[in-house]
Amino acid sequence: MNIKNYINGKFENPIHGDYIDNYDPSVGEVYGQIPNSTNEDVEKAYEFASKAFPKWSNTTLEKRSRILIKISDLLEENLVRFAKAESIDNGKPLNLAKQIDIPRAASNFRFFGNAISQFSSESHESVGLNAVNFTLRQPIGVVGCISPWNLPLYLFTWKIAPAIAAGNCVVAKPSEVTPMTAFLLGEICNEAGLPKGVLNIVHGLGTTTGQAIIEHPNIKAISFTGGTKTGAHIARVAAPMFKKLSLELGGKNPNIIFADCVYEKMLATTVRSSFANQGQICLCGSRIFVEEKIYEKFKKDFIKKVSELKVGHPEKSDTDIGALVSAAHLEKVKSYIDIAESEGGKILFGGNKVEVSGSENGYYLQPTIIEVSDNQCKLNQEEIFGPVVTIMSFKTDEEGLSLANEVKYGLSATLWTNNLNRTMQFSKLLQTGIVWVNTWMLRDLRTPFGGVKESGVGREGGFEALRFFTEPKNICIKY
């Protein structure tokens, strides 16, 4: 299937007619093509977005809200269609796309459709000076949204929904690896009555299409989710142009397990937090630190649970782990497993590619557990972003905290304990933007989302996203 750009409410071929192959990871074969757009396509999208901005930014909040909620309704009505497209494009289990990815994309539009009606500005009376100050929160203009391949529509809409809710117009680029659901979203937007030019979706490579977006002189804000290296490049380009930046980048998240946890709940959740979506979630707990008292028991039980996970074709209802997103990514992940022993690690389970019957050329890999003794090894310091976790024991609270923080990333952490004092101390001292205690991936869309250190700049979610996509202007009136 040939995908087209979505510009000014229409589906169009790239100006120069160049295309990129789109692969189905489950079978390792090309199943379509996507536009290899250039700066000329981005410029065209920008022009229509800028023309649409004056009217859209002055559209009532009630009307904006209705349109976003209608998009949400249509996504829910088309759940199966979108989930199948996501599964084929990404390699994730179909059940996961049905239960998580598409429902969350719908929730993003519904949440921000409602949130914009509650987004208020401040006023301050200057008592004794006969003056009042109030703050306007005005849309920025045309903004750029660039999303990754691991949760394609989920994270694409996480950016687009607050941007257009706040009154901006958008030039967006989904990952060239997983473009299908972003393409289908254009149809939904038209059916929901989103005015032409408010959302423009331009497909292509990050080095060309993405580059054209970030360096465009009149695209005034960039919201990006992806790798830390790419985020650093975007910052170098965009910061001297004084663009607003929201960068949600890599993670190497610690999972800290104490002996006083609710053991069975912890074990089941740790299997999920390690290998959900083939470990291709920035929030996965890829470094597991276990208190020495229960380390041997955990190791035995964890290996048993992980050995029961089924690697299979994404369409199969009993598949727990589908295909990795691409051949290149499979090789990257496998390269970390291959150096484990040279770094003093011990592969406790997995580590091998898997041939799935009927899909022998697909990008499948066993879930992998590696025991390490050095927190400074590459396996513990670099983001692998696949179905690979390391495990390591610790003796004291101080050692567990130190191990968790000894990394350049700081996105999330998971803590398993029923000690209230420890919970409060760790929650305060963990160097991350998110801390989950006795749970994982329990998300409330009202809360700020983002990381510290090399995990990013800024926060998304709730009013934080609406603040990012608006500019505050103070008005002072003397009377």
ZADREN-116920 format. One line per field, with one value per residue (C-alpha): residue number from 1; residue in one letter; z, x, y negated. Coordinates in nm, 2 decimals. Layout:
BEGIN
nr = c(NUM:...)
rest = c(A:...)
w = c(Z:...)
u = c(X:...)
v = c(Y:...)
//
This chain:
BEGIN
nr = c(1:2:3:4:5:6:7:8:9:10:11:12:13:14:15:16:17:18:19:20:21:22:23:24:25:26:27:28:29:30:31:32:33:34:35:36:37:38:39:40:41:42:43:44:45:46:47:48:49:50:51:52:53:54:55:56:57:58:59:60:61:62:63:64:65:66:67:68:69:70:71:72:73:74:75:76:77:78:79:80:81:82:83:84:85:86:87:88:89:90:91:92:93:94:95:96:97:98:99:100:101:102:103:104:105:106:107:108:109:110:111:112:113:114:115:116:117:118:119:120:121:122:123:124:125:126:127:128:129:130:131:132:133:134:135:136:137:138:139:140:141:142:143:144:145:146:147:148:149:150:151:152:153:154:155:156:157:158:159:160:161:162:163:164:165:166:167:168:169:170:171:172:173:174:175:176:177:178:179:180:181:182:183:184:185:186:187:188:189:190:191:192:193:194:195:196:197:198:199:200:201:202:203:204:205:206:207:208:209:210:211:212:213:214:215:216:217:218:219:220:221:222:223:224:225:226:227:228:229:230:231:232:233:234:235:236:237:238:239:240:241:242:243:244:245:246:247:248:249:250:251:252:253:254:255:256:257:258:259:260:261:262:263:264:265:266:267:268:269:270:271:272:273:274:275:276:277:278:279:280:281:282:283:284:285:286:287:288:289:290:291:292:293:294:295:296:297:298:299:300:301:302:303:304:305:306:307:308:309:310:311:312:313:314:315:316:317:318:319:320:321:322:323:324:325:326:327:328:329:330:331:332:333:334:335:336:337:338:339:340:341:342:343:344:345:346:347:348:349:350:351:352:353:354:355:356:357:358:359:360:361:362:363:364:365:366:367:368:369:370:371:372:373:374:375:376:377:378:379:380:381:382:383:384:385:386:387:388:389:390:391:392:393:394:395:396:397:398:399:400:401:402:403:404:405:406:407:408:409:410:411:412:413:414:415:416:417:418:419:420:421:422:423:424:425:426:427:428:429:430:431:432:433:434:435:436:437:438:439:440:441:442:443:444:445:446:447:448:449:450:451:452:453:454:455:456:457:458:459:460:461:462:463:464:465:466:467:468:469:470:471:472:473:474:475:476:477:478:479)
rest = c(M:N:I:K:N:Y:I:N:G:K:F:E:N:P:I:H:G:D:Y:I:D:N:Y:D:P:S:V:G:E:V:Y:G:Q:I:P:N:S:T:N:E:D:V:E:K:A:Y:E:F:A:S:K:A:F:P:K:W:S:N:T:T:L:E:K:R:S:R:I:L:I:K:I:S:D:L:L:E:E:N:L:V:R:F:A:K:A:E:S:I:D:N:G:K:P:L:N:L:A:K:Q:I:D:I:P:R:A:A:S:N:F:R:F:F:G:N:A:I:S:Q:F:S:S:E:S:H:E:S:V:G:L:N:A:V:N:F:T:L:R:Q:P:I:G:V:V:G:C:I:S:P:W:N:L:P:L:Y:L:F:T:W:K:I:A:P:A:I:A:A:G:N:C:V:V:A:K:P:S:E:V:T:P:M:T:A:F:L:L:G:E:I:C:N:E:A:G:L:P:K:G:V:L:N:I:V:H:G:L:G:T:T:T:G:Q:A:I:I:E:H:P:N:I:K:A:I:S:F:T:G:G:T:K:T:G:A:H:I:A:R:V:A:A:P:M:F:K:K:L:S:L:E:L:G:G:K:N:P:N:I:I:F:A:D:C:V:Y:E:K:M:L:A:T:T:V:R:S:S:F:A:N:Q:G:Q:I:C:L:C:G:S:R:I:F:V:E:E:K:I:Y:E:K:F:K:K:D:F:I:K:K:V:S:E:L:K:V:G:H:P:E:K:S:D:T:D:I:G:A:L:V:S:A:A:H:L:E:K:V:K:S:Y:I:D:I:A:E:S:E:G:G:K:I:L:F:G:G:N:K:V:E:V:S:G:S:E:N:G:Y:Y:L:Q:P:T:I:I:E:V:S:D:N:Q:C:K:L:N:Q:E:E:I:F:G:P:V:V:T:I:M:S:F:K:T:D:E:E:G:L:S:L:A:N:E:V:K:Y:G:L:S:A:T:L:W:T:N:N:L:N:R:T:M:Q:F:S:K:L:L:Q:T:G:I:V:W:V:N:T:W:M:L:R:D:L:R:T:P:F:G:G:V:K:E:S:G:V:G:R:E:G:G:F:E:A:L:R:F:F:T:E:P:K:N:I:C:I:K:Y)
w = c(0.00:-0.09:0.18:0.10:0.28:0.44:0.36:0.38:0.43:0.12:0.05:-0.18:-0.33:-0.24:-0.47:-0.62:-0.63:-0.42:-0.19:0.08:0.14:0.44:0.60:0.78:1.07:1.13:0.80:0.70:0.38:0.21:0.21:0.10:0.04:0.21:0.08:0.10:0.15:0.12:0.25:-0.03:0.10:0.45:0.32:0.14:0.47:0.66:0.41:0.45:0.83:0.85:0.64:0.87:1.19:1.22:1.20:1.40:1.68:1.71:1.70:2.02:2.28:2.26:1.89:1.92:2.20:2.00:1.71:1.92:2.10:1.77:1.65:1.97:1.90:1.55:1.66:1.91:1.63:1.41:1.68:1.51:1.18:1.34:1.57:1.28:1.10:1.40:1.46:1.09:1.08:1.42:1.49:1.82:1.93:1.79:2.13:2.27:2.00:2.07:2.45:2.48:2.17:2.00:2.31:2.45:2.12:2.15:2.51:2.41:2.19:2.44:2.74:2.57:2.41:2.76:2.92:2.70:2.84:3.19:3.10:3.28:3.31:3.62:3.74:4.02:4.18:4.29:4.61:4.69:4.34:4.16:3.90:3.79:3.60:3.40:3.18:2.84:2.71:2.34:2.08:1.94:1.57:1.36:1.56:1.47:1.62:1.56:1.70:1.73:1.61:1.94:2.02:1.68:1.71:2.09:2.10:1.77:1.92:2.26:2.08:1.82:2.05:2.29:2.01:1.82:2.13:2.23:1.89:1.71:1.36:1.32:1.08:1.20:1.11:1.23:1.22:0.87:1.02:1.14:0.93:0.87:1.15:1.12:0.75:0.85:1.11:0.82:0.72:1.07:1.10:0.78:0.89:1.23:1.06:1.15:0.93:0.64:0.72:1.10:1.09:0.82:0.82:0.62:0.59:0.53:0.69:1.00:0.83:0.55:0.64:1.02:0.95:0.74:1.02:1.30:1.09:0.94:1.05:1.11:1.29:1.64:1.87:1.84:2.04:1.98:2.13:2.04:2.10:2.31:2.02:1.79:2.07:2.11:1.74:1.75:2.04:1.85:1.55:1.72:2.03:1.84:1.66:1.99:1.94:2.23:2.28:2.44:2.42:2.56:2.51:2.62:2.94:3.13:3.41:3.74:3.90:4.27:4.45:4.83:5.03:5.20:4.87:4.78:4.60:4.35:4.24:4.20:4.00:3.76:3.71:3.66:3.38:3.21:3.28:3.13:2.81:2.72:2.35:2.31:2.56:2.31:2.56:2.70:3.04:3.06:3.36:3.20:3.51:3.78:4.13:4.39:4.76:4.84:5.09:4.80:4.50:4.44:4.48:4.25:3.99:3.98:3.97:3.72:3.48:3.51:3.43:3.14:2.99:2.97:2.74:2.39:2.10:1.80:1.51:1.62:1.50:1.72:2.03:2.25:2.14:2.43:2.24:1.87:1.62:1.68:1.46:1.20:1.09:1.19:1.53:1.58:1.50:1.74:2.03:1.95:1.95:2.32:2.40:2.21:2.43:2.76:2.85:2.75:3.00:3.28:3.23:3.24:3.01:3.24:2.97:2.60:2.39:2.06:1.75:1.70:1.38:1.38:1.17:0.85:0.93:0.92:0.80:1.07:1.33:1.64:1.95:2.28:2.59:2.75:3.11:3.19:3.53:3.58:3.86:3.74:3.71:3.48:3.20:2.87:2.93:3.23:3.10:2.74:2.62:2.44:2.38:2.33:2.52:2.73:3.10:3.35:3.71:4.00:4.38:4.65:5.02:5.17:5.09:5.02:4.77:4.59:4.55:4.43:4.17:4.05:4.01:3.85:3.49:3.25:3.20:3.44:3.29:3.54:3.82:3.99:4.36:4.53:4.90:5.18:5.40:5.41:5.52:5.24:4.99:5.08:5.09:4.75:4.59:4.68:4.60:4.28:3.99:3.76:3.63:3.73:4.02:4.04:4.38:4.38:4.03:3.68:3.39:3.58:3.40:3.48:3.18:3.41:3.55:3.41:3.20:3.12:3.25:3.39:3.28:2.93:2.93:2.81:2.85:2.95:3.05:2.85:2.98:3.13:3.16:3.12:2.75:2.71:2.87:2.63:2.33:2.44:2.51:2.83:2.79:3.10:3.07:3.34:3.36:3.58:3.69)
u = c(0.00:0.13:0.10:0.06:0.12:-0.18:-0.16:-0.45:-0.70:-0.59:-0.38:-0.09:0.22:0.55:0.65:0.95:0.78:1.04:0.93:1.08:1.00:0.78:0.84:0.62:0.85:0.66:0.77:1.06:0.90:0.81:0.44:0.41:0.59:0.59:0.68:1.04:0.94:1.18:1.20:0.96:0.69:0.75:0.73:0.40:0.26:0.38:0.22:-0.12:-0.08:0.00:-0.30:-0.53:-0.39:-0.57:-0.91:-0.83:-0.67:-0.99:-1.22:-1.42:-1.30:-1.63:-1.59:-1.23:-1.34:-1.62:-1.39:-1.12:-1.38:-1.53:-1.19:-1.17:-1.51:-1.41:-1.08:-1.28:-1.53:-1.23:-1.04:-0.99:-0.88:-0.63:-0.50:-0.44:-0.25:-0.04:0.04:0.14:0.35:0.53:0.54:0.36:0.10:-0.24:-0.40:-0.16:-0.25:-0.62:-0.59:-0.33:-0.22:-0.54:-0.75:-0.48:-0.46:-0.84:-0.80:-0.54:-0.79:-1.07:-0.86:-0.72:-1.06:-1.19:-0.88:-0.88:-1.21:-1.06:-0.73:-0.74:-0.51:-0.42:-0.51:-0.35:-0.49:-0.21:-0.38:-0.32:-0.18:-0.51:-0.39:-0.47:-0.25:-0.39:-0.22:-0.32:-0.23:-0.21:-0.13:0.22:0.14:0.27:0.44:0.63:0.56:0.79:0.71:0.89:0.82:0.76:0.41:0.33:-0.02:-0.02:0.27:0.18:-0.15:0.01:0.17:-0.09:-0.40:-0.27:-0.12:-0.44:-0.65:-0.45:-0.52:-0.20:-0.16:0.07:0.33:0.39:0.62:0.56:0.85:0.93:0.95:0.58:0.38:0.05:-0.17:-0.06:-0.17:-0.51:-0.56:-0.60:-0.92:-1.05:-0.97:-1.16:-1.46:-1.45:-1.46:-1.11:-1.06:-0.81:-0.45:-0.49:-0.30:-0.05:0.13:0.45:0.62:0.99:1.33:1.44:1.76:1.56:1.19:1.25:1.55:1.33:1.08:1.33:1.52:1.22:1.24:0.87:0.79:0.82:0.81:0.93:0.79:1.01:1.01:1.30:1.66:1.89:2.14:1.87:1.74:2.08:2.10:1.75:1.86:2.17:1.97:1.66:1.80:1.99:1.67:1.50:1.23:1.04:1.16:1.00:1.24:1.13:1.44:1.60:1.56:1.76:1.51:1.59:1.35:1.44:1.30:1.31:1.23:0.93:0.74:0.42:0.62:0.37:0.24:0.59:0.70:0.41:0.45:0.83:0.78:0.55:0.76:1.06:0.92:0.59:0.60:0.92:1.09:1.05:0.90:1.11:0.96:1.05:1.25:1.56:1.79:1.66:1.81:1.70:1.77:2.02:1.78:1.54:1.78:1.82:1.45:1.37:1.62:1.47:1.11:1.18:1.35:1.06:0.80:0.99:1.05:0.67:0.63:0.55:0.74:0.51:0.34:0.16:-0.18:-0.18:-0.40:-0.15:0.15:0.32:0.62:0.60:0.86:1.11:1.04:1.32:1.61:1.85:1.70:1.71:2.08:2.15:1.97:2.15:2.49:2.44:2.36:2.67:2.90:2.74:3.00:3.30:3.17:3.14:2.77:2.60:2.30:2.05:1.78:1.72:1.96:1.88:1.69:1.36:1.22:0.84:0.68:0.55:0.74:1.09:1.23:1.06:1.25:1.20:1.42:1.39:1.33:1.67:1.79:2.15:2.31:2.57:2.81:2.92:2.68:2.92:2.90:2.75:2.45:2.36:2.47:2.34:1.98:1.92:1.55:1.46:1.36:1.68:1.71:1.99:1.96:2.19:2.18:2.23:2.25:2.15:1.91:2.21:2.36:2.02:1.97:2.33:2.30:1.97:2.11:2.45:2.34:2.32:1.94:1.66:1.32:1.14:1.20:1.00:1.03:0.89:0.86:0.60:0.82:0.67:0.99:1.19:0.92:0.94:1.32:1.36:1.08:1.26:1.62:1.57:1.70:1.41:1.10:0.86:0.86:0.62:0.58:0.44:0.31:0.43:0.29:-0.01:-0.07:-0.30:-0.31:-0.33:0.02:0.35:0.55:0.92:1.27:1.59:1.95:1.98:1.62:1.50:1.39:1.05:0.73:0.43:0.08:-0.21:-0.18:0.20:0.14:-0.11:0.14:0.41:0.19:0.10:0.28:0.20:0.15:0.10:-0.14:-0.12:-0.41:-0.39:-0.73)
v = c(0.00:-0.34:-0.60:-0.97:-1.30:-1.47:-1.84:-2.09:-1.81:-1.62:-1.32:-1.40:-1.24:-1.39:-1.67:-1.49:-1.15:-0.97:-0.68:-0.46:-0.09:-0.01:0.33:0.57:0.68:1.01:1.15:0.92:0.82:0.49:0.44:0.07:-0.25:-0.59:-0.94:-1.04:-1.40:-1.70:-2.05:-2.15:-1.92:-2.06:-2.42:-2.34:-2.19:-2.50:-2.74:-2.58:-2.56:-2.92:-3.01:-2.80:-2.94:-3.28:-3.12:-2.81:-3.01:-3.21:-2.91:-2.88:-2.64:-2.46:-2.39:-2.28:-2.05:-1.90:-1.82:-1.65:-1.44:-1.34:-1.23:-1.02:-0.87:-0.77:-0.61:-0.40:-0.30:-0.21:-0.03:0.30:0.15:-0.08:0.19:0.43:0.15:0.08:0.45:0.50:0.18:0.22:0.60:0.57:0.82:0.74:0.78:0.51:0.27:0.33:0.30:0.02:-0.17:-0.26:-0.32:-0.55:-0.74:-0.79:-0.90:-1.16:-1.34:-1.31:-1.42:-1.73:-1.80:-1.83:-1.98:-2.29:-2.40:-2.39:-2.56:-2.89:-3.19:-3.39:-3.74:-3.94:-4.25:-4.50:-4.62:-4.98:-5.05:-5.05:-4.80:-4.45:-4.21:-3.92:-3.66:-3.56:-3.21:-3.24:-2.97:-2.98:-2.95:-2.66:-2.39:-2.08:-1.74:-1.44:-1.10:-0.76:-0.41:-0.22:-0.35:-0.50:-0.65:-0.66:-0.91:-1.08:-1.19:-1.26:-1.56:-1.66:-1.66:-1.93:-2.13:-2.17:-2.19:-2.50:-2.66:-2.59:-2.44:-2.15:-2.01:-1.65:-1.37:-1.02:-0.77:-0.65:-0.30:-0.30:-0.55:-0.37:-0.48:-0.84:-0.81:-0.67:-0.94:-1.19:-1.02:-1.04:-1.41:-1.49:-1.29:-1.47:-1.81:-1.93:-2.23:-2.20:-2.30:-2.26:-1.92:-1.84:-1.50:-1.48:-1.14:-1.08:-1.03:-1.22:-1.34:-1.51:-1.56:-1.59:-1.82:-2.05:-2.08:-2.16:-2.41:-2.59:-2.95:-3.00:-2.67:-2.81:-2.50:-2.15:-1.85:-1.54:-1.19:-0.96:-0.89:-1.11:-1.15:-1.28:-1.51:-1.66:-1.73:-1.90:-2.11:-2.23:-2.33:-2.47:-2.65:-2.92:-2.99:-3.04:-2.78:-2.62:-2.27:-1.96:-1.66:-1.32:-1.11:-0.78:-0.58:-0.32:-0.27:-0.10:0.15:0.17:0.47:0.50:0.82:0.66:0.62:0.81:1.08:1.23:0.89:0.77:1.07:1.06:0.68:0.71:0.96:0.71:0.40:0.58:0.72:0.54:0.43:0.64:0.41:0.12:-0.13:-0.41:-0.33:0.04:0.14:0.26:0.27:0.49:0.45:0.71:0.71:0.98:1.16:1.26:1.25:1.62:1.68:1.40:1.51:1.86:1.74:1.47:1.71:1.95:1.68:1.54:1.88:1.92:1.61:1.70:1.54:1.55:1.38:1.06:1.18:1.49:1.44:1.63:1.43:1.24:1.11:1.01:0.90:0.62:0.32:0.37:0.58:0.31:0.28:0.65:0.65:0.36:0.54:0.87:0.69:0.61:0.97:1.08:0.87:0.98:1.24:1.02:0.77:1.03:1.09:1.43:1.50:1.67:1.71:1.63:1.44:1.61:1.51:1.70:1.85:1.84:2.10:1.94:1.62:1.74:1.40:1.20:1.00:1.22:1.25:1.44:1.24:1.22:1.21:1.13:1.14:0.86:0.77:0.43:0.14:-0.04:0.22:0.12:0.34:0.13:-0.21:-0.22:-0.21:0.13:0.08:0.44:0.75:0.76:0.69:0.72:0.83:0.76:0.79:0.52:0.53:0.19:-0.09:-0.32:-0.07:-0.02:-0.39:-0.45:-0.17:-0.32:-0.67:-0.57:-0.63:-0.92:-0.88:-0.97:-0.90:-0.66:-0.43:-0.15:-0.08:0.23:0.20:0.17:-0.04:-0.39:-0.57:-0.40:-0.49:-0.86:-0.87:-0.69:-0.89:-1.21:-1.09:-0.89:-1.10:-1.05:-1.24:-0.96:-0.72:-0.42:-0.26:0.10:0.06:-0.02:-0.22:-0.34:-0.66:-0.95:-1.19:-1.49:-1.44:-1.58:-1.34:-1.36:-1.30:-1.45:-1.43:-1.29:-1.17:-1.50:-1.86:-1.98:-1.80:-1.67:-1.57:-1.76:-2.13:-2.10:-2.02:-2.31:-2.54:-2.43:-2.49:-2.84:-3.16:-3.35:-3.73:-3.95:-4.25:-4.52:-4.77:-5.08:-5.22)
//
